[in-house]
Amino acid sequence: PQKSAPRRNKLDHYAIIKFPLTTESAMKKIEDNNTLVFIVDIKANKHQIKQAVKKLYGIDVAKVNTLIRPDGEKKAYVRLTPDYDALDVANKIGII
């Protein structure tokens, strides 16, 4: 008998997070608010973004704020827990 293959989640961790933003305002967030800014998949929710950042970069996330930009992209503000420094993480992943 034919059996369908298990459905693979289309949004894996690499599909959720597209790239980090390196604008001046994003840099200010990194320095002042311990927050990293990413462009993420439009269909990703806050829980998925949190899990993806945790998995890809090995850091703990305090909270995630999202908005949809006028150009149709989704932007995620990922605030890190106090025991992680956004500046160090940004250096490690090559934003700065």
ZIZI-V512629 format. One line per field, one symbol per residue. burial: b if it has 9 or more other C-alpha atoms within 8 Angstrom, else e. A space follows every 50 residues. Layout:
burial=???
//
This chain:
burial=eeeeeeeeeeeebbbbbbebbeeeebbbbbbeebbbbbbbbeebebebbb bbbbbeeebebeebebebeeeebbbbbbbbeeebbbbebbbeeebe
//
